[in-house]
Amino acid sequence: MKTIKSIMKGKDFGVGEIKRVDDRTAHNMVGPVWQYVSKSEWKESKRKTRSTEQVTEQVTEQVEKKPYKKGQKFEKTKK
């Protein structure tokens, strides 16, 4: 497995996008559009995206919850 990073924008990917691909695919892709990068750079980019996803999930969960008090009717929220 090799790690490659896009240098130019394409129709299926943006500039700076990092992918993990097998050796043959990487050898064919590397050139004017893609370049080799270290695996640690790929790991860092994955950690950043996961941490931002977790933060947005926590915020939406807190907003959707409403306290239920005894004697009140349950109101369904429209989505």
Secondary structure, DSSP 8 states (H G I E B T S, - for coil): -EEEEESS--SS--TT-EEEE-HHHHHHHBTTTEEE--HHHHHHHHHHHHHHHHHHHHHHHHHH-----TT--------
